[in-house]
Amino acid sequence: MTISTTTISKSYSGNGSTHSFAYDFKIFADADLTVIIRSSTGVETVKTLNTHYIVTGAGVSSGGTILFKFNTGNASDAHHSTSDFRPASGETVVIRSELANTQTMDLVANDPFPAETLENNMDKLVRMVQQHDEELGRSLKLSRTNTMTSTEFTTSATDRASKLIAFDTTGELSIAQEIGEFQGNWAASTAYVQRDIVKDTSTNNIFIVNAAHTSSGSQPLTTNANSAKYDLLVDAASATTAQTAAASSATAAASSATAAASSASTASGHKDTATTKASEAASSATAAAASAAAAATSADNFDDTYYGAKSSEPSTDNDGDAISTGDLFFDTTANALKVYTGSAWQITTQASLTAIASDTSPQLGGDLDVVTHALVSTSNRNIALTPNGTGVVQIDGTTGVDISQGAISIKNGGVQSYVRFYCESSNAHYAQLTAPAHADFSGNISIVLPATAGTIALTSQLPTSGISSGNVATFTSGVADDDFLRVNGTSIEGRSASEVASDIGAATTDEATALALALS
């Protein structure tokens, strides 16, 4: 056959249920394919033939399919397995031609020379070329009109560890230092990692950490016990010293010139001496100018790297030149030190939190430990704890909750307020104290506890025997005005005069009538 396509790979998205994936190019054996699963996080895993999948269509010019194994329900299926190897949702299936770079055709003199054998081996050679071409297509290359002396670098693994590949001033490959994260002022007993940037407050010099360690000792870092673990980035101290020296030299030169002029004016008889003094003053002035120039150069170099405080991100350095990778400035709007990455300004990582006033939606990354402090509002403001949705406010303490001001208000958004008191066994039961409905109120209600010691019990919990046992008697029906009352167990009945006579067993009708008249 002829090979009229350059396709040597196929890519599909998994969904957790599809097990069959087609390839549309010829292979010569099942092992000529490599199947790769790429996870949503970019992790690539090469699957194993006949363990995770089987291949159909080897030798067919139009291609075939990859069948991932799973429980098909029929153990006789070639792709049946008790384990499910179908690609999950979010995974990518990549099917690639991976012919071995070998040649297995052995031509024997005077033996038959089948055209198919020759054609298959030529097809394999073309396929190998396509595989190499596809691999080269995924590599970094110079354009056809670009040149480079060498694409090799000789820097050892130790020297290039944690560095960046860059290009030097001639456009050749080089290993560059990576800029790190600004940790603020140097402090002892701090865990620094490689490429952290710190400021030596004793000299104002800026250093980069070249080896992870926990700091100790004191400043300056040039004499610190761990001085070998810091590399100087910005030599502010030398610039300041040079500038001061230049100023002092200029002052001294001016004084010398003044003294020389005074000597020349007053020592007219010592012309040669005055001339010599003038020459010495000129030399001092020249030296001072040179020192001033050197100081200016150091200051300019520092100024080209650290731009100082600015309210917005600059597009050029302080001299109007292009910004360089690693340049710094302090953003007074964001209140943060920013570093130029080569394409944009970014805030360097701050080692400690000092304020969240500028963050309109701060979030905690862990539990908030107030240590020995409290949550305090200013200007008589309330402190609101408002959960989202159906969330509740949980206040939990091993010995309870202490309300020091002695007043609790329970309000709601449309239902009667209540308080539940749970039992001590896994909160299995509770007693609920509920406010009356709005329609039942005629005014506010206050429950005042008795001043004497004792226990207030519900009426359902009172003893059930007679009044003599401490029960509360209740009125039954039939009680009317001017009735006499008869206690019967725990009930009180209303009795008329005649009923009272009958109750006490008046002996005769006359006695009953007389008693009734007396009672009435």
C-alpha positions as CSV (number, residue, x, y, z in Angstrom):
1,M,0.0,0.0,0.0
2,T,1.0,3.7,-0.2
3,I,1.1,6.0,2.8
4,S,-0.8,9.2,1.8
5,T,-1.3,10.7,5.3
6,T,1.1,12.0,7.9
7,T,-1.3,11.3,10.8
8,I,0.3,9.1,13.4
9,S,-1.7,9.9,16.5
10,K,-5.3,10.4,17.7
11,S,-6.7,12.2,20.8
12,Y,-10.0,11.8,22.6
13,S,-11.7,12.9,25.8
14,G,-12.8,10.3,28.3
15,N,-16.2,10.3,30.0
16,G,-16.0,7.2,32.2
17,S,-18.2,5.0,30.0
18,T,-16.7,5.0,26.5
19,H,-14.3,2.1,26.0
20,S,-13.7,2.1,22.2
21,F,-11.4,4.6,20.5
22,A,-10.5,4.5,16.8
23,Y,-7.2,5.1,15.1
24,D,-7.1,5.8,11.3
25,F,-3.6,4.8,10.3
26,K,-2.0,1.5,9.6
27,I,0.0,-0.4,12.1
28,F,1.9,-3.7,11.6
29,A,1.5,-5.3,15.0
30,D,-0.5,-4.6,18.2
31,A,2.7,-3.4,20.0
32,D,3.2,-0.7,17.3
33,L,0.9,1.6,19.3
34,T,1.5,3.5,22.6
35,V,-1.6,4.5,24.6
36,I,-1.3,7.4,27.1
37,I,-3.8,8.8,29.6
38,R,-3.3,12.4,30.5
39,S,-5.1,13.6,33.7
40,S,-6.8,17.0,34.2
41,T,-3.6,18.1,36.1
42,G,-1.3,17.1,33.3
43,V,0.0,13.8,34.7
44,E,0.7,11.4,31.9
45,T,0.5,7.6,32.3
46,V,1.4,5.0,29.7
47,K,-1.1,2.1,29.7
48,T,-0.1,-1.5,29.2
49,L,-1.2,-3.6,26.2
50,N,-3.4,-6.6,27.1
51,T,-3.5,-5.4,30.8
52,H,-5.5,-2.1,30.3
53,Y,-6.5,-2.4,26.7
54,I,-6.4,-4.6,23.5
55,V,-5.8,-3.6,19.9
56,T,-7.8,-4.5,16.8
57,G,-7.0,-3.8,13.2
58,A,-3.2,-4.5,13.1
59,G,-2.2,-4.8,9.4
60,V,-5.4,-3.0,8.2
61,S,-4.6,0.1,6.1
62,S,-7.6,2.0,7.4
63,G,-6.6,1.4,11.0
64,G,-8.6,-0.1,13.9
65,T,-9.7,0.5,17.5
66,I,-8.4,0.5,21.0
67,L,-10.7,-1.3,23.4
68,F,-10.2,-0.5,27.1
69,K,-11.0,-3.4,29.4
70,F,-13.9,-3.3,31.9
71,N,-16.6,-5.7,33.2
72,T,-18.5,-6.3,30.0
73,G,-20.8,-8.9,31.7
74,N,-19.3,-11.6,29.5
75,A,-16.1,-13.2,30.6
76,S,-15.4,-14.5,27.1
77,D,-15.1,-11.0,25.7
78,A,-11.4,-10.2,24.8
79,H,-11.7,-6.9,26.6
80,H,-13.5,-8.3,29.7
81,S,-11.9,-7.5,33.1
82,T,-13.1,-7.3,36.7
83,S,-11.3,-3.9,36.9
84,D,-12.6,-0.9,35.0
85,F,-9.9,0.8,32.9
86,R,-12.1,3.1,30.9
87,P,-10.8,6.7,30.8
88,A,-12.6,8.9,33.3
89,S,-14.2,12.3,32.7
90,G,-11.5,14.9,32.5
91,E,-8.9,12.5,31.2
92,T,-7.5,12.6,27.7
93,V,-6.7,9.5,25.6
94,V,-3.7,9.8,23.2
95,I,-3.1,7.0,20.7
96,R,0.4,7.2,19.0
97,S,2.3,5.2,16.5
98,E,5.5,3.9,18.2
99,L,7.3,1.6,15.7
100,A,10.6,0.3,17.0
101,N,13.6,1.8,15.1
102,T,14.6,-1.6,13.7
103,Q,14.6,-3.4,10.3
104,T,13.6,-7.0,10.3
105,M,13.6,-7.8,6.6
106,D,16.4,-10.3,5.7
107,L,17.0,-10.6,1.9
108,V,18.6,-14.0,0.9
109,A,20.3,-14.3,-2.5
110,N,18.2,-16.2,-5.1
111,D,15.1,-16.3,-2.7
112,P,11.7,-15.0,-3.8
113,F,11.4,-11.3,-3.5
114,P,7.7,-10.6,-2.7
115,A,6.6,-7.0,-3.5
116,E,4.4,-6.9,-0.4
117,T,7.4,-7.7,1.9
118,L,9.4,-4.8,0.3
119,E,6.4,-2.5,0.4
120,N,5.6,-3.2,4.1
121,N,9.2,-2.5,5.1
122,M,9.3,0.7,3.1
123,D,6.0,1.7,4.7
124,K,7.6,1.1,8.1
125,L,10.6,3.3,7.2
126,V,8.2,6.1,6.1
127,R,6.3,5.7,9.4
128,M,9.5,6.0,11.4
129,V,10.4,9.2,9.5
130,Q,6.9,10.5,10.4
131,Q,7.4,9.6,14.0
132,H,10.7,11.5,14.2
133,D,9.2,14.4,12.3
134,E,6.3,14.6,14.8
135,E,8.8,14.5,17.8
136,L,10.9,17.2,16.2
137,G,7.8,19.3,15.7
138,R,7.3,19.4,19.5
139,S,10.8,20.7,20.2
140,L,12.1,24.2,20.5
141,K,13.9,25.3,17.3
142,L,15.5,28.3,15.7
143,S,13.7,29.7,12.7
144,R,15.2,28.9,9.3
145,T,16.8,32.4,9.1
146,N,18.1,32.5,12.7
147,T,21.6,31.4,13.8
148,M,23.2,30.4,17.0
149,T,26.8,29.3,17.6
150,S,25.7,26.3,19.7
151,T,22.5,25.1,21.3
152,E,24.6,23.2,23.9
153,F,25.5,24.4,27.3
154,T,28.2,23.0,29.5
155,T,27.1,24.3,32.9
156,S,27.0,21.3,35.4
157,A,23.8,20.1,37.0
158,T,25.1,21.5,40.4
159,D,25.7,25.0,38.9
160,R,22.5,25.2,37.0
161,A,20.2,23.9,39.8
162,S,17.4,26.3,40.6
163,K,18.5,28.6,37.7
164,L,16.7,29.8,34.6
165,I,17.8,29.2,31.0
166,A,18.3,32.6,29.3
167,F,20.2,34.3,26.5
168,D,23.4,36.4,27.0
169,T,24.3,39.7,25.4
170,T,25.3,37.9,22.2
171,G,22.1,35.8,22.0
172,E,23.7,32.6,23.1
173,L,22.3,30.2,25.7
174,S,23.3,30.9,29.3
175,I,22.2,29.9,32.8
176,A,20.6,32.9,34.6
177,Q,19.9,33.5,38.3
178,E,16.2,33.3,39.2
179,I,14.7,36.3,41.2
180,G,13.0,35.2,44.4
181,E,10.4,36.4,46.9
182,F,10.9,39.6,49.0
183,Q,10.6,38.7,52.7
184,G,11.1,42.2,54.1
185,N,13.6,43.2,56.7
186,W,16.0,40.4,57.8
187,A,15.2,38.8,61.2
188,A,16.8,36.1,63.3
189,S,15.1,32.7,63.9
190,T,13.4,32.9,60.5
191,A,13.2,30.0,58.1
192,Y,14.4,31.3,54.7
193,V,14.3,29.3,51.5
194,Q,16.5,29.6,48.4
195,R,15.9,32.8,46.4
196,D,14.2,34.7,49.3
197,I,15.1,38.4,49.2
198,V,15.8,40.2,52.5
199,K,16.9,43.7,53.5
200,D,19.9,44.3,55.9
201,T,18.5,47.2,57.9
202,S,22.0,48.0,59.3
203,T,23.4,48.8,55.8
204,N,20.2,49.0,53.7
205,N,21.8,46.4,51.4
206,I,19.5,43.9,49.6
207,F,20.5,40.2,49.7
208,I,19.2,37.0,48.0
209,V,19.3,33.7,50.0
210,N,21.3,31.0,48.1
211,A,20.7,28.1,50.5
212,A,17.7,27.3,52.8
213,H,18.4,27.8,56.5
214,T,17.0,29.2,59.7
215,S,18.6,32.6,60.4
216,S,20.6,33.4,63.6
217,G,23.0,36.0,64.9
218,S,22.8,39.6,64.0
219,Q,23.4,42.1,61.2
220,P,25.2,43.2,59.1
221,L,24.8,40.0,57.1
222,T,28.3,40.3,55.6
223,T,29.7,39.3,59.1
224,N,26.9,37.0,60.1
225,A,27.7,33.4,60.8
226,N,25.6,32.4,57.8
227,S,27.1,35.1,55.5
228,A,28.0,32.5,52.9
229,K,24.2,31.8,52.5
230,Y,23.5,35.4,51.3
231,D,24.5,37.0,47.9
232,L,24.5,40.7,47.5
233,L,21.9,42.1,45.1
234,V,21.9,45.8,45.8
235,D,25.0,47.5,47.4
236,A,23.2,50.5,48.9
237,A,25.9,50.8,51.6
238,S,28.7,51.3,49.1
239,A,26.7,53.8,47.1
240,T,25.9,55.8,50.2
241,T,29.5,55.7,51.4
242,A,30.8,56.8,48.0
243,Q,28.3,59.6,47.8
244,T,29.3,60.8,51.3
245,A,33.0,60.5,50.5
246,A,32.5,62.5,47.3
247,A,30.7,65.2,49.1
248,S,33.5,65.4,51.7
249,S,36.2,65.5,49.0
250,A,34.4,68.2,47.2
251,T,34.1,70.2,50.4
252,A,37.8,69.6,51.2
253,A,38.7,70.6,47.6
254,A,36.7,73.8,47.9
255,S,38.4,74.6,51.2
256,S,41.9,73.9,49.7
257,A,41.1,76.1,46.7
258,T,40.0,78.9,49.1
259,A,43.1,78.5,51.2
260,A,45.3,78.5,48.1
261,A,43.8,81.7,46.8
262,S,44.2,83.3,50.2
263,S,47.8,82.3,50.3
264,A,48.4,83.6,46.8
265,S,46.8,86.9,47.7
266,T,48.7,87.4,50.9
267,A,52.0,85.8,50.0
268,S,53.0,87.8,47.0
269,G,56.6,87.2,47.9
270,H,56.2,83.5,47.8
271,K,54.9,83.1,44.2
272,D,56.3,79.7,43.6
273,T,54.9,78.3,46.8
274,A,51.5,79.8,46.0
275,T,51.6,78.2,42.5
276,T,52.4,74.9,44.1
277,K,49.5,75.2,46.5
278,A,47.2,76.1,43.6
279,S,48.4,73.0,41.7
280,E,47.8,70.8,44.7
281,A,44.3,72.3,45.2
282,A,43.5,71.6,41.5
283,S,44.7,68.0,41.9
284,S,42.4,67.6,45.0
285,A,39.6,69.1,43.0
286,T,40.2,66.6,40.2
287,A,40.3,63.7,42.7
288,A,37.1,65.0,44.3
289,A,35.4,65.2,40.9
290,A,36.5,61.7,40.1
291,S,35.1,60.5,43.4
292,A,31.9,62.3,42.8
293,A,31.6,60.8,39.4
294,A,32.1,57.3,40.8
295,A,29.5,58.0,43.5
296,A,27.1,59.2,40.8
297,T,27.7,56.1,38.8
298,S,27.1,53.8,41.8
299,A,24.0,55.8,42.7
300,D,22.8,55.7,39.0
301,N,23.3,51.9,38.9
302,F,21.3,51.5,42.1
303,D,18.7,53.9,40.8
304,D,18.4,51.8,37.6
305,T,17.6,48.7,39.7
306,Y,15.5,50.2,42.5
307,Y,13.2,53.0,41.3
308,G,12.1,54.1,44.8
309,A,8.5,54.8,45.8
310,K,5.9,55.4,43.0
311,S,2.1,55.5,42.9
312,S,1.8,53.5,39.7
313,E,3.7,50.9,37.8
314,P,6.5,52.6,35.7
315,S,7.0,51.7,32.0
316,T,10.7,52.9,31.9
317,D,13.4,53.2,34.5
318,N,14.4,56.5,36.2
319,D,16.6,57.3,33.2
320,G,13.9,56.7,30.7
321,D,15.5,53.4,29.6
322,A,13.8,50.0,29.2
323,I,12.8,48.1,32.3
324,S,15.0,45.0,33.1
325,T,14.0,41.7,34.7
326,G,14.5,41.9,38.4
327,D,14.1,45.7,38.7
328,L,12.2,46.8,41.9
329,F,10.0,49.7,43.1
330,F,7.7,50.3,46.1
331,D,4.0,50.8,45.0
332,T,2.5,53.3,47.4
333,T,-1.0,52.6,46.1
334,A,-0.8,48.8,46.7
335,N,1.6,49.4,49.7
336,A,3.9,46.6,48.5
337,L,7.3,46.0,46.9
338,K,7.0,45.0,43.3
339,V,9.5,43.2,41.0
340,Y,9.5,43.1,37.2
341,T,9.3,39.5,35.9
342,G,10.3,40.3,32.3
343,S,6.8,40.9,31.1
344,A,4.9,42.4,34.1
345,W,5.2,43.9,37.6
346,Q,4.2,41.6,40.4
347,I,4.0,41.9,44.2
348,T,6.7,40.0,45.9
349,T,5.5,37.5,48.6
350,Q,5.2,39.2,52.1
351,A,6.6,37.2,55.0
352,S,4.1,38.5,57.6
353,L,0.6,40.0,57.7
354,T,0.4,43.5,59.1
355,A,-3.0,44.7,58.0
356,I,-6.1,43.7,56.0
357,A,-7.8,47.1,55.8
358,S,-7.2,47.3,52.1
359,D,-8.7,43.8,51.4
360,T,-12.5,44.1,51.0
361,S,-13.1,40.4,51.2
362,P,-10.4,38.7,53.4
363,Q,-10.6,35.0,54.0
364,L,-8.8,32.9,56.6
365,G,-6.6,30.0,55.6
366,G,-6.9,28.4,59.0
367,D,-8.3,28.8,62.5
368,L,-8.1,32.3,64.0
369,D,-6.2,32.1,67.3
370,V,-6.6,35.4,69.3
371,V,-4.1,34.2,71.9
372,T,-4.5,36.5,74.8
373,H,-6.4,39.2,72.9
374,A,-10.1,39.8,72.1
375,L,-12.3,40.7,69.1
376,V,-13.0,44.4,69.9
377,S,-15.0,47.0,67.8
378,T,-14.4,50.7,67.9
379,S,-16.9,53.7,68.2
380,N,-19.6,51.6,69.8
381,R,-20.0,49.4,66.7
382,N,-21.7,46.0,66.9
383,I,-19.9,42.8,66.1
384,A,-22.0,40.8,63.6
385,L,-21.4,37.0,63.0
386,T,-23.7,36.3,60.0
387,P,-23.4,32.7,58.5
388,N,-24.4,32.2,54.9
389,G,-27.7,30.5,54.0
390,T,-28.8,27.9,56.6
391,G,-25.5,28.1,58.6
392,V,-25.7,28.8,62.3
393,V,-23.4,30.6,64.8
394,Q,-21.7,28.1,67.1
395,I,-20.2,29.3,70.3
396,D,-18.6,26.4,72.1
397,G,-16.5,26.3,75.3
398,T,-15.4,23.3,77.4
399,T,-16.9,25.0,80.5
400,G,-19.8,26.9,78.9
401,V,-20.4,30.4,77.7
402,D,-19.8,33.4,79.9
403,I,-22.0,36.6,79.2
404,S,-20.3,39.2,81.3
405,Q,-22.8,42.1,80.8
406,G,-25.8,40.1,82.0
407,A,-28.3,40.7,79.1
408,I,-29.3,38.5,76.2
409,S,-31.7,39.5,73.4
410,I,-32.9,36.7,71.1
411,K,-34.5,38.1,67.9
412,N,-35.7,36.5,64.7
413,G,-36.9,37.0,61.2
414,G,-40.5,36.0,61.4
415,V,-41.0,33.1,63.8
416,Q,-41.4,32.8,67.6
417,S,-38.1,32.9,69.4
418,Y,-37.2,29.9,71.6
419,V,-34.4,28.6,73.8
420,R,-33.6,24.8,74.0
421,F,-31.9,23.2,77.0
422,Y,-30.4,19.8,76.0
423,C,-29.8,16.9,78.3
424,E,-26.3,15.7,79.2
425,S,-26.5,12.4,77.2
426,S,-25.5,13.1,73.5
427,N,-28.0,16.0,73.4
428,A,-30.8,13.4,73.0
429,H,-33.6,15.4,74.7
430,Y,-34.3,19.1,75.3
431,A,-36.6,21.4,77.3
432,Q,-37.8,24.3,75.1
433,L,-38.8,27.8,76.4
434,T,-40.8,29.5,73.6
435,A,-42.1,33.1,73.4
436,P,-45.9,33.5,72.8
437,A,-47.2,34.4,69.4
438,H,-47.5,38.1,68.5
439,A,-51.3,37.9,68.6
440,D,-51.2,36.6,72.2
441,F,-49.2,39.5,73.6
442,S,-50.9,42.3,75.5
443,G,-47.6,43.7,76.6
444,N,-44.1,42.6,77.4
445,I,-43.7,39.7,79.9
446,S,-41.0,39.3,82.5
447,I,-40.3,36.1,84.4
448,V,-38.6,36.9,87.8
449,L,-37.1,34.0,89.6
450,P,-37.8,33.6,93.4
451,A,-35.2,35.0,95.7
452,T,-35.2,31.9,98.0
453,A,-33.5,28.7,97.2
454,G,-35.5,25.9,95.7
455,T,-36.6,24.2,92.5
456,I,-39.5,25.3,90.2
457,A,-41.2,22.2,88.7
458,L,-43.8,21.8,86.0
459,T,-47.4,21.1,87.1
460,S,-47.1,17.7,85.3
461,Q,-44.3,16.8,87.7
462,L,-46.3,17.5,91.0
463,P,-47.3,14.6,93.3
464,T,-50.6,12.9,92.4
465,S,-52.1,12.2,95.9
466,G,-54.3,14.5,98.1
467,I,-53.8,18.1,99.1
468,S,-52.1,17.0,102.3
469,S,-49.3,15.6,100.1
470,G,-48.6,19.1,98.7
471,N,-50.7,18.9,95.6
472,V,-52.4,21.9,94.0
473,A,-56.2,21.4,93.9
474,T,-58.1,22.4,90.7
475,F,-61.7,23.6,90.3
476,T,-64.1,21.3,88.5
477,S,-67.3,22.3,86.7
478,G,-70.3,23.5,88.5
479,V,-68.7,26.3,90.6
480,A,-70.9,29.4,90.7
481,D,-71.1,32.6,92.6
482,D,-72.1,32.3,96.4
483,D,-71.4,28.5,96.3
484,F,-69.9,26.6,99.1
485,L,-66.8,24.6,98.2
486,R,-66.1,21.0,98.9
487,V,-62.5,19.5,98.5
488,N,-62.5,16.0,96.9
489,G,-59.0,14.6,96.4
490,T,-57.3,17.1,94.1
491,S,-60.6,18.8,92.9
492,I,-62.8,21.5,94.4
493,E,-66.6,21.3,93.7
494,G,-69.2,24.0,94.1
495,R,-72.1,23.1,96.5
496,S,-75.4,24.8,97.2
497,A,-76.9,25.2,100.7
498,S,-79.1,22.2,100.4
499,E,-76.3,20.1,99.0
500,V,-74.2,21.1,102.0
501,A,-77.0,20.0,104.3
502,S,-77.2,16.7,102.5
503,D,-73.4,16.4,102.6
504,I,-73.3,16.8,106.4
505,G,-76.3,14.4,106.9
506,A,-78.9,16.7,108.5
507,A,-81.1,14.2,110.5
508,T,-84.6,15.7,109.7
509,T,-86.3,17.8,107.2
510,D,-86.6,20.6,109.7
511,E,-82.9,20.4,110.6
512,A,-82.0,20.6,106.9
513,T,-84.3,23.5,106.3
514,A,-83.0,25.4,109.4
515,L,-79.4,24.7,108.3
516,A,-80.1,25.8,104.8
517,L,-81.8,29.0,106.0
518,A,-78.8,29.7,108.3
519,L,-76.2,29.1,105.5
520,S,-78.2,31.2,103.1
